[in-house]
Amino acid sequence: MNDILNEADSKMSKSVESTREEFAAIRAGRAHPSMFNKIVVDYYGSPTPLQQLASFTAPEARVILIQPYDMGAMNNVERAIRDSDLGVNPSNDGKVLRCVFPELTEERRKEYIKVARGKAEDGRVAVRNLRRTAKQNLEKLEKDGEVGKDDVTGAEKRLDGTTKKHTDAIDEMLKNKEAELLEV
């Protein structure tokens, strides 16, 4: 039973961490290289994360310079950034791509908050799915006669506490991200 609960806790922690990474990709004030984490580039026929194909520098708060290691991939990198949901149009000077992020308008901030809420809900759903799987495993142990009903009830209460802890962590991250997005 403890193995089931520990495995559920560890997987829920990974879901929370994944949600945290999703939030990092949502732009608030400053441009940051982590915003490009989810972008995948078609590199010689295989999808490759942009982070593996280029270096990033942020000379100003709203500017990111992207320098591909392989100049042959420059056009594919540019296309991948343009097609992403970042809302930037990179300019290509032959050596680097310059991404200038516009000031966030009120409308764009609200859009980003909707995106953040969607990502938070995805994280909560993942945690609840892990809870359901763990609960089914506990019920299977009871059905097979390996543990008693009282033990399973106690384990389910611990599982519910773990689930609440992780969903609360996601809610807290969402609250912080919303505050960050609304601050002008």
C-alpha positions as CSV (number, residue, x, y, z in Angstrom):
1,M,0.0,0.0,0.0
2,N,2.8,2.4,0.8
3,D,4.4,1.7,-2.5
4,I,1.1,2.7,-4.3
5,L,0.9,5.9,-2.2
6,N,4.5,6.8,-2.7
7,E,4.3,6.2,-6.4
8,A,1.2,8.4,-6.7
9,D,2.9,11.2,-4.7
10,S,6.0,11.1,-6.9
11,K,3.9,11.2,-10.1
12,M,1.7,14.0,-8.8
13,S,4.9,16.0,-7.9
14,K,6.0,15.5,-11.5
15,S,2.6,16.7,-12.8
16,V,3.0,19.9,-10.6
17,E,6.5,20.4,-11.9
18,S,5.3,20.0,-15.5
19,T,2.6,22.6,-14.9
20,R,5.3,24.9,-13.4
21,E,7.3,24.5,-16.7
22,E,4.2,25.3,-18.7
23,F,3.7,28.5,-16.6
24,A,7.3,29.5,-17.2
25,A,6.6,29.5,-21.0
26,I,3.8,32.0,-20.5
27,R,5.3,35.5,-20.9
28,A,4.6,38.1,-18.3
29,G,6.9,41.1,-18.3
30,R,10.4,40.2,-19.4
31,A,11.3,38.1,-22.4
32,H,13.0,34.9,-21.1
33,P,14.6,32.0,-23.0
34,S,12.4,29.5,-21.2
35,M,9.5,30.8,-23.3
36,F,10.9,28.9,-26.2
37,N,11.1,25.5,-24.3
38,K,8.0,24.1,-26.0
39,I,9.0,25.0,-29.6
40,V,10.0,22.1,-31.8
41,V,11.8,22.7,-35.1
42,D,11.8,20.4,-38.1
43,Y,15.6,19.7,-38.3
44,Y,16.5,17.6,-41.3
45,G,13.2,15.7,-41.1
46,S,13.1,15.1,-37.4
47,P,11.3,17.2,-34.8
48,T,14.0,18.7,-32.5
49,P,13.5,21.0,-29.5
50,L,14.7,24.6,-30.3
51,Q,16.8,24.7,-27.1
52,Q,19.1,22.0,-28.7
53,L,19.5,23.9,-31.9
54,A,20.4,27.5,-30.8
55,S,21.8,29.7,-28.1
56,F,19.7,32.5,-26.5
57,T,20.6,35.9,-25.2
58,A,18.4,38.6,-23.8
59,P,20.2,42.0,-24.3
60,E,17.1,43.9,-23.3
61,A,13.9,43.2,-21.3
62,R,11.7,42.6,-24.4
63,V,14.3,41.2,-26.9
64,I,15.7,37.7,-27.3
65,L,18.5,37.0,-29.8
66,I,18.5,33.4,-31.1
67,Q,21.7,32.1,-32.8
68,P,21.3,28.7,-34.4
69,Y,24.4,26.5,-34.1
70,D,23.7,25.3,-37.7
71,M,23.0,28.2,-40.1
72,G,21.3,25.8,-42.4
73,A,18.5,25.4,-39.9
74,M,17.9,29.2,-39.7
75,N,14.8,29.3,-41.9
76,N,13.2,26.3,-40.1
77,V,13.9,27.9,-36.7
78,E,12.4,31.2,-37.9
79,R,9.3,29.4,-39.2
80,A,8.8,27.4,-36.0
81,I,9.0,30.6,-33.9
82,R,6.6,32.4,-36.2
83,D,4.1,29.5,-36.1
84,S,4.3,29.2,-32.3
85,D,1.8,30.8,-29.9
86,L,4.3,33.3,-28.7
87,G,3.0,36.1,-30.9
88,V,6.3,37.3,-32.2
89,N,7.7,37.7,-35.7
90,P,11.5,37.1,-35.7
91,S,13.6,39.3,-37.9
92,N,16.5,37.5,-39.6
93,D,19.8,39.3,-40.2
94,G,21.6,36.2,-41.6
95,K,23.5,35.5,-38.3
96,V,20.9,35.8,-35.5
97,L,17.1,35.9,-35.2
98,R,15.9,38.9,-33.2
99,C,12.5,38.4,-31.4
100,V,11.1,41.7,-30.1
101,F,8.2,41.1,-27.8
102,P,5.5,43.8,-27.9
103,E,4.3,45.5,-24.7
104,L,1.5,43.4,-23.2
105,T,-1.9,45.0,-23.9
106,E,-4.8,44.4,-21.5
107,E,-6.4,42.1,-24.0
108,R,-3.2,40.1,-24.5
109,R,-2.8,39.8,-20.7
110,K,-6.4,38.4,-20.4
111,E,-5.6,36.0,-23.2
112,Y,-2.5,34.8,-21.3
113,I,-4.5,34.4,-18.1
114,K,-6.9,32.1,-20.0
115,V,-4.0,30.1,-21.3
116,A,-2.6,29.9,-17.7
117,R,-6.0,28.7,-16.4
118,G,-6.2,26.1,-19.1
119,K,-2.7,24.8,-18.2
120,A,-3.5,24.8,-14.5
121,E,-6.7,22.8,-15.2
122,D,-4.6,20.3,-17.3
123,G,-2.3,19.9,-14.3
124,R,-5.2,19.3,-11.9
125,V,-6.8,16.8,-14.2
126,A,-3.4,14.9,-14.4
127,V,-3.2,14.8,-10.6
128,R,-6.8,13.6,-10.3
129,N,-6.2,10.9,-12.9
130,L,-3.2,9.7,-10.9
131,R,-5.4,9.7,-7.8
132,R,-8.0,7.5,-9.6
133,T,-5.3,5.0,-10.7
134,A,-3.9,4.8,-7.2
135,K,-7.4,4.3,-5.7
136,Q,-8.1,1.5,-8.2
137,N,-4.9,-0.2,-7.2
138,L,-5.8,0.1,-3.5
139,E,-9.3,-1.3,-4.2
140,K,-7.7,-4.2,-6.1
141,L,-5.5,-5.0,-3.1
142,E,-8.6,-5.1,-0.9
143,K,-10.5,-7.3,-3.4
144,D,-7.6,-9.7,-3.6
145,G,-7.7,-10.0,0.1
146,E,-4.2,-8.7,0.7
147,V,-5.2,-5.9,3.0
148,G,-8.3,-5.1,5.1
149,K,-11.0,-2.5,4.4
150,D,-9.8,-0.3,7.3
151,D,-6.3,-0.2,5.9
152,V,-7.6,0.8,2.4
153,T,-9.9,3.5,3.9
154,G,-6.9,5.0,5.8
155,A,-4.7,4.8,2.7
156,E,-7.5,6.6,0.7
157,K,-7.6,9.4,3.2
158,R,-3.8,9.8,2.9
159,L,-4.2,9.7,-0.9
160,D,-6.9,12.4,-0.8
161,G,-4.5,14.5,1.4
162,T,-1.7,14.1,-1.1
163,T,-4.0,15.0,-4.0
164,K,-5.2,18.1,-2.2
165,K,-1.6,19.2,-1.5
166,H,-0.7,18.9,-5.1
167,T,-3.8,20.6,-6.5
168,D,-3.4,23.4,-4.0
169,A,0.2,23.8,-5.2
170,I,-1.1,24.2,-8.8
171,D,-3.7,26.7,-7.6
172,E,-1.1,28.7,-5.8
173,M,1.1,28.8,-8.9
174,L,-1.9,29.9,-11.0
175,K,-2.7,32.7,-8.5
176,N,1.0,33.9,-8.7
177,K,1.0,33.7,-12.5
178,E,-2.2,35.7,-12.7
179,A,-0.8,38.4,-10.4
180,E,2.4,38.5,-12.4
181,L,0.4,38.9,-15.7
182,L,-1.9,41.6,-14.3
183,E,0.9,43.7,-12.9
184,V,1.7,46.5,-15.3
